[in-house]
Amino acid sequence: MLLCIFCLALPAMLWSGTLWAAELTVKSKGEIGTESRFFLKDDGTPLSEEINAALVGRIQLDLKLKPFKLVARAFARYDPTDMDRSAAFVEDTFLEWKENPVRLRVGAILLNWTATEAFHPVDIINSRYLDSNVESQEKIGEPMVAFRLKFLDGNIEAMWMPFVVNPIFPSAASRQNFAPPGIELGRVLRLQRNGKVLDSWDVTYQFAARVQQTVGNADVSLHVVSHVDRTSPQVLILPDGTPATVFQPVIQYGGTYAHVIESLVAKLELAYRHYHRPNGGVISEGVIAERPNYGLLAFGFEYLFPHKNGSDSTLLVEGQTVFGVEGEGAFGTPSGDAGLTLPLFQRDLLVGYRYAFNDEEGREILFTFIIDVEDPEEFIADARYSQRLGETFSMVAGVRFIRVPPEGPGPAVGFAALNDDHQLYFNLARYF
């Protein structure tokens, strides 16, 4: 559908003779590179891959002919060590019309509503490529019609998302699969509020609205989203014994706050999710379990320390907690089955340190440590080094430790399936 829009729109933009042609600007950029990761501990099963080596690429084309603009950006990953991990998808790929104070975009769009580094309760619209960085997974462009109006010192936005885009799940052989080795969670059931299971490219009714304002050194936003949630799905065992991932309708209310106070940046994200269970949970493929409504609160602080040699250090502190879980106190701890239907980070704290050399090579060292404050045995630790190599190359090298001991016997599922997936990684990219 998006391709048809562009094919129809582009000739219209280019038509009107030499004057328009003279005003048309065309820009392009991209990157190509390699990604490697080596898991330090064998999981003891021949069904999974212990080493991944992939080629990745991103390309973007911008055409501008006022008041129109066409942006097309796509990403691809090819992994010969695990072909089912290979994927290609669009990111920002849209046609824009802009005449201040109004902007209208139609196409696949990436939204970035988050204020924090690792915990993103507000940023829920775009689906993700799930076999990537656990703390910040790659986003997939969401088809939408997006309207923005400049208002005071900010914007008012409204969006209609007619299609539900599935996340890209880890393959059955991936060490970052959330199911036991050899089992893939690729079967997806996307539910409308009337209980209908959506087929591919079925038109549905998903909406969002957001108000953002800058007040002095603070940036504040409020939003409401009504869509098919893909951030914390359920798993339904089908009659043939295979698992299916269930995405339910949800309404989310929330907002963000970020404030710069000299060398300190304070950040806050707040969201409350109200789930709809169609037909009492009875759908054509079975019965989905009841899940609680809940809120998420994330906070963060960054403090910058400049050094005499021109470099600087940044201390990072972030946390996220679930609150208002139905059946518990206002800030009650989820228990029993409720905890299985809540997001990945439920009571977690991040501490980190970034050292930026601020030199020509852009060298930087980053350490982060995320720990479950209720169960300190669960943690993610990451140490990475990055820098530019000349004018067109960059590299990132690091090590990540993941510890999430399973709670009982039997195959580990969910986040526990990533237990002991410690890994070394090295990424090299060339920009053009």
C-alpha positions as CSV (number, residue, x, y, z in Angstrom):
1,M,0.0,0.0,0.0
2,L,2.8,2.4,0.9
3,L,4.6,1.7,-2.4
4,C,1.4,2.5,-4.3
5,I,1.1,5.8,-2.4
6,F,4.6,6.8,-3.3
7,C,4.3,5.7,-6.9
8,L,1.2,7.9,-7.3
9,A,2.6,10.8,-5.3
10,L,6.1,11.1,-6.8
11,P,5.0,11.9,-10.4
12,A,2.6,14.5,-8.9
13,M,5.5,16.1,-7.0
14,L,7.8,16.2,-10.1
15,W,5.2,17.4,-12.5
16,S,5.1,21.1,-13.4
17,G,8.1,21.8,-15.5
18,T,11.6,23.2,-15.1
19,L,10.8,25.6,-12.3
20,W,9.7,22.9,-9.9
21,A,12.6,20.7,-11.1
22,A,15.0,23.5,-10.1
23,E,13.6,23.6,-6.6
24,L,13.7,19.8,-6.1
25,T,16.4,18.6,-3.6
26,V,17.5,15.0,-3.4
27,K,19.6,13.6,-0.6
28,S,20.6,10.1,0.2
29,K,22.6,8.4,2.9
30,G,23.1,5.0,4.4
31,E,25.3,2.5,6.2
32,I,26.4,-1.1,5.7
33,G,28.2,-3.2,8.3
34,T,28.7,-6.4,10.1
35,E,27.4,-7.6,13.5
36,S,29.0,-10.5,15.4
37,R,28.1,-12.0,18.8
38,F,29.6,-15.0,20.6
39,F,27.8,-16.6,23.5
40,L,30.2,-17.4,26.3
41,K,28.3,-20.3,27.9
42,D,26.9,-23.2,25.8
43,D,23.3,-23.8,26.6
44,G,23.8,-27.5,26.1
45,T,21.4,-28.0,23.2
46,P,22.3,-28.5,19.5
47,L,19.1,-26.6,18.5
48,S,20.6,-23.1,19.2
49,E,23.3,-21.1,17.5
50,E,26.3,-20.1,19.8
51,I,27.8,-17.7,17.2
52,N,26.0,-15.2,15.0
53,A,27.6,-13.2,12.2
54,A,25.3,-10.9,10.2
55,L,25.4,-8.3,7.5
56,V,23.3,-5.2,8.1
57,G,22.4,-2.2,6.0
58,R,20.3,0.9,6.2
59,I,19.5,3.3,3.3
60,Q,17.6,6.5,3.3
61,L,16.4,8.7,0.4
62,D,15.0,12.2,0.9
63,L,13.2,14.2,-1.8
64,K,12.0,17.7,-1.0
65,L,9.8,19.9,-3.1
66,K,8.1,22.5,-0.9
67,P,5.6,22.0,0.6
68,F,6.1,18.2,0.0
69,K,8.8,15.9,1.3
70,L,9.3,12.2,0.6
71,V,11.4,10.1,3.0
72,A,12.2,6.5,2.4
73,R,14.4,4.6,4.9
74,A,14.7,0.8,5.2
75,F,16.8,-1.6,7.3
76,A,17.9,-5.1,6.5
77,R,19.8,-7.9,8.4
78,Y,21.2,-11.0,6.7
79,D,22.5,-13.7,9.0
80,P,23.9,-16.8,7.2
81,T,24.5,-18.5,10.6
82,D,20.8,-18.4,11.3
83,M,18.8,-17.7,8.2
84,D,15.5,-17.3,10.1
85,R,17.0,-14.3,11.9
86,S,17.4,-12.5,8.6
87,A,14.8,-9.7,8.1
88,A,14.1,-6.5,6.2
89,F,11.6,-3.8,7.2
90,V,10.8,-0.1,6.6
91,E,11.6,2.5,9.2
92,D,10.6,6.1,8.4
93,T,9.0,5.9,5.0
94,F,6.4,8.5,4.4
95,L,5.0,11.4,2.3
96,E,4.9,14.8,4.1
97,W,3.0,18.0,3.4
98,K,4.0,20.9,5.6
99,E,2.7,24.4,5.7
100,N,3.3,26.0,9.1
101,P,1.7,25.6,11.6
102,V,0.4,22.3,10.1
103,R,2.2,19.1,9.1
104,L,0.6,16.0,7.6
105,R,2.4,12.7,7.1
106,V,1.2,9.5,5.5
107,G,3.3,6.3,5.6
108,A,5.3,4.2,7.9
109,I,6.7,6.3,10.8
110,L,9.0,5.8,13.8
111,L,7.9,7.6,16.9
112,N,10.2,8.4,19.8
113,W,8.2,9.4,22.8
114,T,10.6,8.1,25.5
115,A,12.6,10.3,27.9
116,T,14.7,7.6,29.6
117,E,17.7,5.5,28.5
118,A,16.6,1.9,29.2
119,F,13.0,1.8,30.4
120,H,10.3,3.0,28.0
121,P,6.8,2.6,29.4
122,V,5.4,5.4,27.2
123,D,7.0,4.4,23.9
124,I,4.6,1.6,22.9
125,I,3.3,2.3,19.3
126,N,6.1,0.9,17.1
127,S,6.6,-2.9,17.0
128,R,10.2,-4.1,17.5
129,Y,12.8,-6.5,16.0
130,L,13.1,-8.6,19.2
131,D,16.4,-10.3,18.5
132,S,18.4,-7.1,19.2
133,N,19.5,-5.1,22.2
134,V,17.2,-6.1,25.2
135,E,17.4,-2.5,26.6
136,S,16.6,-0.7,23.3
137,Q,15.2,-3.0,20.6
138,E,15.1,-1.8,16.9
139,K,11.8,-0.3,15.9
140,I,9.7,-1.1,12.8
141,G,7.8,1.7,11.0
142,E,4.1,1.9,11.9
143,P,1.7,2.7,9.0
144,M,-0.3,5.8,10.0
145,V,-1.7,9.1,9.1
146,A,-0.1,11.6,11.4
147,F,-1.3,15.2,11.9
148,R,0.6,17.8,13.8
149,L,-0.3,21.4,14.7
150,K,2.2,23.8,16.3
151,F,0.7,25.2,19.5
152,L,2.3,27.7,21.8
153,D,5.8,26.3,22.6
154,G,5.0,22.8,21.4
155,N,2.7,20.6,19.3
156,I,-0.6,18.9,19.2
157,E,-0.6,15.5,17.4
158,A,-3.3,13.1,16.3
159,M,-2.6,9.7,14.6
160,W,-4.7,7.0,13.0
161,M,-3.0,3.6,12.6
162,P,-5.1,1.4,10.2
163,F,-2.9,-1.7,10.3
164,V,-1.3,-3.8,13.1
165,V,2.4,-4.6,12.4
166,N,3.7,-7.7,14.0
167,P,7.1,-7.6,15.9
168,I,9.8,-9.7,14.4
169,F,10.4,-12.6,16.8
170,P,13.7,-14.3,17.5
171,S,14.1,-17.5,15.5
172,A,13.8,-20.9,17.1
173,A,17.6,-21.3,17.0
174,S,18.3,-17.9,18.5
175,R,19.8,-17.7,22.0
176,Q,17.6,-14.7,22.6
177,N,14.4,-16.7,21.9
178,F,11.9,-16.2,24.7
179,A,10.7,-19.8,24.2
180,P,12.6,-23.1,24.9
181,P,15.2,-24.0,22.2
182,G,13.7,-25.2,19.0
183,I,10.3,-23.6,19.6
184,E,9.3,-20.4,17.7
185,L,6.7,-17.9,18.8
186,G,5.9,-16.8,15.3
187,R,2.2,-17.6,15.3
188,V,0.4,-14.3,16.2
189,L,-3.3,-13.6,17.1
190,R,-4.1,-9.9,16.9
191,L,-7.5,-9.2,18.5
192,Q,-9.9,-6.4,17.9
193,R,-12.2,-5.2,20.6
194,N,-15.1,-7.3,19.2
195,G,-12.9,-10.5,19.5
196,K,-12.1,-10.8,15.7
197,V,-8.7,-12.1,14.9
198,L,-7.1,-9.8,12.4
199,D,-5.6,-11.2,9.2
200,S,-2.6,-9.5,7.5
201,W,-3.5,-6.0,6.3
202,D,-7.0,-6.0,7.8
203,V,-8.0,-2.4,8.5
204,T,-8.6,-1.8,12.1
205,Y,-9.2,1.3,14.4
206,Q,-6.1,2.4,16.3
207,F,-5.7,6.0,17.4
208,A,-3.3,8.2,19.4
209,A,-3.2,11.8,20.5
210,R,-0.4,13.7,22.1
211,V,0.3,17.2,23.5
212,Q,3.9,18.3,23.9
213,Q,5.1,21.7,25.4
214,T,8.4,23.2,26.4
215,V,8.2,25.2,29.6
216,G,11.5,27.0,30.4
217,N,14.1,24.2,30.6
218,A,11.5,21.5,30.9
219,D,9.8,19.4,28.2
220,V,6.4,18.0,29.1
221,S,4.0,15.7,27.2
222,L,0.6,14.0,27.7
223,H,-0.8,11.2,25.5
224,V,-3.6,8.7,25.0
225,V,-3.2,5.6,22.8
226,S,-5.9,3.1,21.8
227,H,-4.4,0.2,19.8
228,V,-3.5,-3.5,19.8
229,D,-0.7,-3.8,22.3
230,R,2.5,-5.6,21.3
231,T,4.7,-4.7,24.3
232,S,3.6,-7.5,26.8
233,P,1.7,-10.3,24.9
234,Q,0.2,-13.4,26.3
235,V,0.9,-17.0,25.1
236,L,-2.0,-19.3,24.2
237,I,-1.5,-23.0,23.7
238,L,-3.5,-24.0,20.6
239,P,-5.5,-27.2,20.3
240,D,-2.6,-28.8,18.3
241,G,-0.2,-28.1,21.2
242,T,1.7,-25.2,19.5
243,P,2.1,-21.8,21.2
244,A,0.6,-18.6,19.8
245,T,1.3,-15.0,20.8
246,V,-1.8,-13.0,21.6
247,F,-2.0,-9.2,21.3
248,Q,-4.9,-7.6,23.0
249,P,-6.5,-4.2,22.6
250,V,-5.4,-1.6,25.2
251,I,-5.9,2.0,26.1
252,Q,-2.9,3.7,27.5
253,Y,-2.8,7.1,29.3
254,G,0.5,8.7,30.2
255,G,3.1,11.4,29.8
256,T,6.8,12.3,30.0
257,Y,8.7,15.0,31.8
258,A,12.4,16.0,31.2
259,H,14.1,19.0,32.9
260,V,17.6,20.3,32.5
261,I,19.0,21.9,35.7
262,E,22.6,23.0,34.9
263,S,24.6,19.7,34.8
264,L,21.6,17.6,35.9
265,V,18.9,16.1,33.6
266,A,15.8,14.7,35.4
267,K,13.4,12.5,33.5
268,L,10.1,10.9,34.2
269,E,7.7,8.6,32.3
270,L,4.3,7.5,33.5
271,A,1.8,5.2,31.8
272,Y,-1.4,3.4,32.8
273,R,-2.7,0.5,30.6
274,H,-6.3,-0.7,30.6
275,Y,-6.7,-4.0,28.7
276,H,-9.8,-5.2,26.9
277,R,-10.6,-8.9,27.0
278,P,-13.0,-9.5,24.1
279,N,-15.9,-11.8,24.6
280,G,-14.8,-12.8,28.1
281,G,-11.6,-14.2,26.7
282,V,-13.4,-16.7,24.3
283,I,-12.0,-16.5,20.7
284,S,-12.1,-18.9,17.8
285,E,-8.6,-20.4,18.8
286,G,-9.4,-20.9,22.5
287,V,-9.7,-19.0,25.7
288,I,-7.3,-16.2,26.6
289,A,-6.5,-15.6,30.3
290,E,-7.6,-12.6,32.2
291,R,-4.9,-10.1,32.7
292,P,-4.6,-7.1,35.1
293,N,-4.6,-3.5,34.3
294,Y,-1.6,-1.7,35.6
295,G,0.6,1.4,35.6
296,L,4.3,1.9,34.9
297,L,6.5,4.6,36.4
298,A,10.0,5.2,35.1
299,F,12.4,7.8,36.4
300,G,16.0,8.8,35.5
301,F,18.8,11.2,36.3
302,E,21.9,12.1,34.3
303,Y,24.7,14.2,35.9
304,L,27.5,15.5,33.8
305,F,31.1,16.0,35.1
306,P,33.4,17.9,32.7
307,H,37.2,17.3,33.0
308,K,40.1,19.6,32.5
309,N,41.3,17.6,29.5
310,G,38.1,18.3,27.5
311,S,36.5,14.9,28.2
312,D,33.5,14.4,30.4
313,S,31.8,11.8,32.6
314,T,28.1,11.1,33.0
315,L,26.5,9.3,35.9
316,L,23.2,7.5,35.0
317,V,20.5,6.3,37.4
318,E,17.1,5.0,36.2
319,G,14.4,2.9,37.7
320,Q,11.0,1.4,36.7
321,T,8.2,0.0,38.8
322,V,4.8,-1.5,38.2
323,F,2.0,0.0,40.3
324,G,-1.8,-0.2,40.6
325,V,-2.0,-3.9,39.7
326,E,-5.6,-5.0,40.0
327,G,-6.0,-7.1,43.2
328,E,-3.1,-5.5,44.9
329,G,-2.5,-2.3,46.9
330,A,-1.9,1.0,45.1
331,F,1.8,0.1,44.9
332,G,1.4,-3.6,45.6
333,T,3.9,-6.1,44.3
334,P,2.4,-8.4,41.6
335,S,2.2,-12.0,42.5
336,G,1.1,-15.3,41.1
337,D,-0.2,-15.3,37.5
338,A,-0.4,-11.5,37.4
339,G,3.4,-11.3,37.2
340,L,3.4,-13.4,34.0
341,T,1.3,-10.8,32.1
342,L,3.3,-7.7,33.1
343,P,6.2,-6.1,31.2
344,L,9.8,-7.3,31.3
345,F,11.1,-4.8,33.8
346,Q,8.7,-4.7,36.8
347,R,10.9,-3.6,39.8
348,D,14.3,-2.7,38.3
349,L,17.1,-0.2,38.8
350,L,19.8,0.9,36.3
351,V,23.1,2.5,37.3
352,G,25.6,3.5,34.6
353,Y,28.7,5.5,33.8
354,R,29.6,7.1,30.5
355,Y,33.0,8.5,29.7
356,A,33.3,10.6,26.5
357,F,36.8,11.5,25.3
358,N,35.3,14.3,23.1
359,D,38.1,13.7,20.5
360,E,38.1,13.5,16.8
361,E,37.5,9.8,16.9
362,G,34.4,10.2,19.1
363,R,35.7,7.6,21.6
364,E,33.2,6.6,24.3
365,I,33.0,4.0,27.1
366,L,29.7,3.0,28.6
367,F,28.9,0.8,31.6
368,T,25.4,-0.1,32.6
369,F,24.0,-2.4,35.3
370,I,20.3,-3.3,35.5
371,I,19.2,-5.2,38.6
372,D,15.8,-6.5,39.9
373,V,15.4,-4.9,43.3
374,E,13.1,-7.7,44.5
375,D,15.4,-10.5,43.3
376,P,19.0,-9.3,43.1
377,E,20.0,-12.5,41.4
378,E,18.4,-11.1,38.2
379,F,20.6,-8.6,36.4
380,I,21.9,-7.4,33.0
381,A,25.4,-5.9,32.9
382,D,26.9,-4.3,29.8
383,A,30.2,-2.8,29.0
384,R,30.9,-1.3,25.6
385,Y,33.5,0.8,23.8
386,S,32.7,2.8,20.6
387,Q,34.6,5.1,18.3
388,R,34.8,6.4,14.7
389,L,37.5,4.9,12.4
390,G,38.4,7.6,10.0
391,E,35.7,9.6,8.2
392,T,33.3,6.9,7.3
393,F,33.7,3.9,9.6
394,S,32.7,3.3,13.2
395,M,32.9,0.3,15.6
396,V,31.3,-0.9,18.8
397,A,32.7,-3.7,21.0
398,G,31.4,-5.0,24.2
399,V,30.4,-7.7,26.6
400,R,26.9,-8.4,28.1
401,F,26.0,-10.6,31.1
402,I,22.4,-11.8,31.6
403,R,21.4,-13.6,34.8
404,V,17.7,-14.6,35.3
405,P,17.5,-17.9,37.1
406,P,14.3,-19.9,36.3
407,E,11.9,-20.1,39.2
408,G,11.2,-23.9,38.9
409,P,11.8,-27.0,37.0
410,G,10.9,-27.4,33.3
411,P,11.8,-25.4,30.2
412,A,12.5,-21.7,30.9
413,V,10.2,-19.3,29.1
414,G,10.0,-15.5,28.9
415,F,12.9,-13.5,30.2
416,A,14.2,-16.6,32.1
417,A,14.9,-18.2,28.7
418,L,17.7,-15.6,28.4
419,N,19.4,-16.8,31.6
420,D,23.2,-17.1,31.2
421,D,23.1,-15.8,27.6
422,H,26.4,-13.9,28.3
423,Q,27.9,-12.7,25.1
424,L,30.7,-10.8,23.4
425,Y,29.7,-8.6,20.5
426,F,31.5,-6.5,17.8
427,N,29.8,-4.3,15.3
428,L,31.6,-2.5,12.4
429,A,29.7,0.0,10.1
430,R,30.6,2.1,7.1
431,Y,28.5,5.2,6.4
432,F,28.0,6.8,3.0
